[in-house]
Amino acid sequence: MNAAIHEFTAERLAGGDQSIGAYAGKVLLIVNTASNCGFTPQYEGLEALYQRYRERGLEVLGFPCNQFGSQEPGEADEIASFCQKNYGVSFPMFAKIEVNGDDTHPLYRYLKKAAPGLLGSESIKWNFTKFLVNRQGEVTARYASATSPEAIAGDIEKLL
């Protein structure tokens, strides 16, 4: 059971590469994040989901991105400090990436193709777009920025 999503790697916020394959058999909620966005308080809800469901197999993976309104200008240490200090983030955070355009991270290229947005559009519209991945590594849903983490809890429970 090695789904295509498990073939990707990404750099951790603290440095070093992390294989997404290390999360095989887990339910994943993958989110592009930003520290200076109107949706930034969703970090609190994402952390609450992680605390509530991680023992049952949920991993929340945060990918900072500065492509929307330059709302993630900080360096890795600033992002890590902000997330910890303001929201107590303990779920895995990755290095800043691009989610649209020529330099789109390969993981996000895959996610967007697997779960297009409205009217089949693949581009990410804003910070805190969320992708839900089942234990088999299949992308099961894509949620808009405005969808609160709490609103996804029922879908997560079905996959756990």
Phi, psi and chi 1 to 4 in degrees:
 res  aa     phi    psi   chi1   chi2   chi3   chi4
   1 MET       -   75.3  172.5 -179.2   78.2      -
   2 ASN  -117.0   88.4 -170.7   16.3      -      -
   3 ALA   -68.2  157.4      -      -      -      -
   4 ALA   -55.6  -35.2      -      -      -      -
   5 ILE   -62.1  -27.3 -163.2  167.1      -      -
   6 HIS   -77.4   -4.9  -63.4  135.1      -      -
   7 GLU   -86.8   -8.8  -64.0  171.8   11.1      -
   8 PHE   -86.2  156.2  -64.7  101.5      -      -
   9 THR  -128.6  157.5   59.5      -      -      -
  10 ALA  -146.7  151.4      -      -      -      -
  11 GLU   -79.6  132.1 -175.5 -177.3  -15.8      -
  12 ARG   -71.7  154.4  -68.9  -65.3  -65.7 -100.7
  13 LEU   -58.9  -36.3 -168.0   57.8      -      -
  14 ALA   -83.3   -0.1      -      -      -      -
  15 GLY   103.2  157.1      -      -      -      -
  16 GLY    87.6  145.8      -      -      -      -
  17 ASP   -81.5  145.8  -74.9  -17.3      -      -
  18 GLN  -126.0  125.1  171.2   69.3   57.5      -
  19 SER   -76.3  132.0  165.7      -      -      -
  20 ILE   -67.1  -23.9  -57.1  -56.9      -      -
  21 GLY   -59.2  -23.0      -      -      -      -
  22 ALA   -63.5  -18.7      -      -      -      -
  23 TYR   -99.8   10.9  -57.2  109.9      -      -
  24 ALA   -56.8  138.0      -      -      -      -
  25 GLY    87.4   -2.1      -      -      -      -
  26 LYS  -106.6  158.9  -55.7 -107.2 -174.8 -179.3
  27 VAL   -88.3  131.3  171.8      -      -      -
  28 LEU  -114.9  138.3  -55.3  178.1      -      -
  29 LEU  -118.2  109.4 -175.6   60.6      -      -
  30 ILE  -105.4  127.0  -58.4  173.5      -      -
  31 VAL  -135.2  133.8 -172.7      -      -      -
  32 ASN   -88.6  127.0   61.7  -57.8      -      -
  33 THR  -116.4  167.0   62.5      -      -      -
  34 ALA  -156.8  147.2      -      -      -      -
  35 SER   -87.1  -18.9  -62.0      -      -      -
  36 ASN  -121.8   42.6  -60.4  -43.5      -      -
  37 CYS  -115.4  154.1  176.0      -      -      -
  38 GLY   -60.2  -23.1      -      -      -      -
  39 PHE   -93.2   -0.2  -65.2  113.7      -      -
  40 THR   -52.8  -35.8  -60.6      -      -      -
  41 PRO   -59.0  -12.2  -28.8   37.9      -      -
  42 GLN   -63.8  -18.5  -73.9 -170.3   18.6      -
  43 TYR   -52.3  -38.6  -91.1  127.4      -      -
  44 GLU   -62.2  -46.3 -173.7  175.3  -23.9      -
  45 GLY   -67.4  -37.4      -      -      -      -
  46 LEU   -64.4  -42.9  -67.5  168.2      -      -
  47 GLU   -64.4  -38.7  179.1   63.9   20.2      -
  48 ALA   -63.2  -42.1      -      -      -      -
  49 LEU   -61.5  -43.8  -73.8  176.2      -      -
  50 TYR   -61.4  -46.1 -176.6   59.8      -      -
  51 GLN   -63.8  -38.5  -67.6  -61.5  -34.3      -
  52 ARG   -71.7  -36.2 -177.4  172.3  169.3 -169.5
  53 TYR  -117.9   -4.0  -64.9  119.0      -      -
  54 ARG   -63.6  -33.9   69.0 -180.0  177.1  174.0
  55 GLU   -65.1  -23.4  -63.5  -67.4  -38.6      -
  56 ARG   -94.0   -1.5  -67.8  173.1   56.0 -166.7
  57 GLY   114.4   16.5      -      -      -      -
  58 LEU   -91.5  137.1  173.9   69.0      -      -
  59 GLU  -123.5  129.8  -72.0  -70.7  -19.4      -
  60 VAL  -100.5  128.3  175.8      -      -      -
  61 LEU  -118.3  117.7  -52.3 -179.3      -      -
  62 GLY  -100.6  131.2      -      -      -      -
  63 PHE  -122.8   96.0  -72.8   86.0      -      -
  64 PRO   -57.9  144.1  -21.1   31.4      -      -
  65 CYS  -147.0  137.1  178.3      -      -      -
  66 ASN  -108.9   19.8 -165.5   38.7      -      -
  67 GLN   -83.8  -10.1  -73.5 -173.0  -73.5      -
  68 PHE  -116.1  102.3  -54.2  101.7      -      -
  69 GLY    64.2   21.5      -      -      -      -
  70 SER    48.8   44.6  -62.2      -      -      -
  71 GLN   -92.0    6.4  -65.4 -179.4  -18.1      -
  72 GLU  -136.0   67.1 -172.6   59.1  -86.3      -
  73 PRO   -79.3  -16.4   30.2  -35.4      -      -
  74 GLY   -69.7  163.3      -      -      -      -
  75 GLU   -83.1  170.9  -62.3  -59.6  -41.5      -
  76 ALA   -53.5  -45.6      -      -      -      -
  77 ASP   -66.5  -34.7   58.1  -20.5      -      -
  78 GLU   -68.4  -41.6  -64.8  170.5  -68.8      -
  79 ILE   -62.8  -47.5  -64.4  167.9      -      -
  80 ALA   -60.2  -44.9      -      -      -      -
  81 SER   -63.2  -45.6  174.8      -      -      -
  82 PHE   -58.9  -48.7  173.2   86.4      -      -
  83 CYS   -63.3  -41.1  -69.9      -      -      -
  84 GLN   -71.3  -48.4  178.8   57.1   46.0      -
  85 LYS   -66.2  -44.1 -174.3  176.3   94.2 -175.8
  86 ASN   -89.3  -28.8  -66.5  -68.7      -      -
  87 TYR  -132.0    0.3  -62.6  101.5      -      -
  88 GLY    61.0   31.9      -      -      -      -
  89 VAL   -60.8  124.1  168.3      -      -      -
  90 SER  -119.8   -7.0   64.4      -      -      -
  91 PHE   -76.1  160.0   55.1   81.5      -      -
  92 PRO   -60.7  130.2  -22.1   32.3      -      -
  93 MET  -116.0  142.9  -69.9  -69.7  -65.8      -
  94 PHE  -113.7  167.5  -69.1   82.1      -      -
  95 ALA   -64.3  154.3      -      -      -      -
  96 LYS   -57.5  134.7 -159.3  176.5  -22.4 -175.1
  97 ILE  -132.3  174.3   62.6  164.9      -      -
  98 GLU  -107.2  139.6  -67.3 -161.4    1.8      -
  99 VAL  -111.3   -7.1  -61.8      -      -      -
 100 ASN  -135.8  160.2  -71.8  -33.0      -      -
 101 GLY    87.0 -172.6      -      -      -      -
 102 ASP   -62.1  -30.0  -67.8  -17.9      -      -
 103 ASP   -99.0   21.8  -65.7  -35.0      -      -
 104 THR   -55.7  132.2  -63.1      -      -      -
 105 HIS   -59.8  138.7 -170.6  -79.0      -      -
 106 PRO   -53.8  -35.9  -25.8   33.4      -      -
 107 LEU   -60.6  -44.5  172.6   62.3      -      -
 108 TYR   -71.9  -30.7  -95.2   79.9      -      -
 109 ARG   -59.1  -44.0 -142.2  176.1  -80.2  -73.7
 110 TYR   -66.2  -48.6  173.5   82.6      -      -
 111 LEU   -58.8  -44.4  -69.5  169.4      -      -
 112 LYS   -66.3  -35.6  -66.0 -171.5  -53.3 -178.7
 113 LYS   -72.2  -38.1 -169.3  170.2  -76.3  -52.3
 114 ALA   -71.6  -30.8      -      -      -      -
 115 ALA  -140.6   80.3      -      -      -      -
 116 PRO   -63.2  158.5  -14.9   25.1      -      -
 117 GLY   -86.5 -156.2      -      -      -      -
 118 LEU   -55.3  138.1  -73.4  174.9      -      -
 119 LEU    55.9   27.2  -56.3  176.5      -      -
 120 GLY    78.4    5.7      -      -      -      -
 121 SER   -67.8  132.7  168.0      -      -      -
 122 GLU   -90.9  -23.2  -71.8 -174.1   13.3      -
 123 SER   -65.6  146.8   69.3      -      -      -
 124 ILE   -79.4  130.9  -58.6  -67.8      -      -
 125 LYS   -85.2  -31.3  -58.5  -68.9 -172.8  -96.7
 126 TRP  -165.9  177.8 -157.8 -108.3      -      -
 127 ASN   -62.1  153.4  -57.1  -51.5      -      -
 128 PHE    66.9   30.6  -69.4   89.3      -      -
 129 THR   -74.5  138.3  -63.3      -      -      -
 130 LYS  -122.3  141.0  -58.4  155.6 -156.2   70.5
 131 PHE  -121.6  131.3  -68.6   90.2      -      -
 132 LEU  -105.5  130.7 -171.1   58.7      -      -
 133 VAL  -124.3  131.3  179.2      -      -      -
 134 ASN   -79.9  176.9   68.4   15.9      -      -
 135 ARG   -62.3  -22.7  -68.8 -177.3 -172.6  -87.6
 136 GLN   -86.1   -1.4  -67.9   73.2   42.1      -
 137 GLY    88.0   14.2      -      -      -      -
 138 GLU   -94.4  133.4  -59.7  159.4  -24.0      -
 139 VAL   -74.0  118.6 -177.7      -      -      -
 140 THR  -102.4  -21.1   62.0      -      -      -
 141 ALA  -161.8  155.5      -      -      -      -
 142 ARG  -128.2  134.8  175.4  177.1  177.3  159.9
 143 TYR  -122.2  140.4  -55.7   93.9      -      -
 144 ALA   -70.3  163.2      -      -      -      -
 145 SER   -53.3  -40.1  -57.1      -      -      -
 146 ALA   -72.5  -13.5      -      -      -      -
 147 THR   -73.9  118.1  -56.6      -      -      -
 148 SER   -72.0  150.9   71.9      -      -      -
 149 PRO   -54.4  -38.3  -29.1   37.4      -      -
 150 GLU   -60.3  -33.3  -63.2   78.9   15.5      -
 151 ALA   -69.6  -15.1      -      -      -      -
 152 ILE   -94.2  -12.3  -58.8  170.6      -      -
 153 ALA   -52.0  -43.9      -      -      -      -
 154 GLY   -62.2  -40.3      -      -      -      -
 155 ASP   -66.0  -38.5  -67.7  -14.8      -      -
 156 ILE   -63.9  -45.6  -68.8  170.9      -      -
 157 GLU   -57.9  -39.3  -75.9 -169.1   22.8      -
 158 LYS   -61.6  -32.8  -71.4  176.0 -166.6  162.4
 159 LEU   -85.0  -19.9  -62.8  179.7      -      -
 160 LEU   -80.7      -  -67.7  172.7      -      -
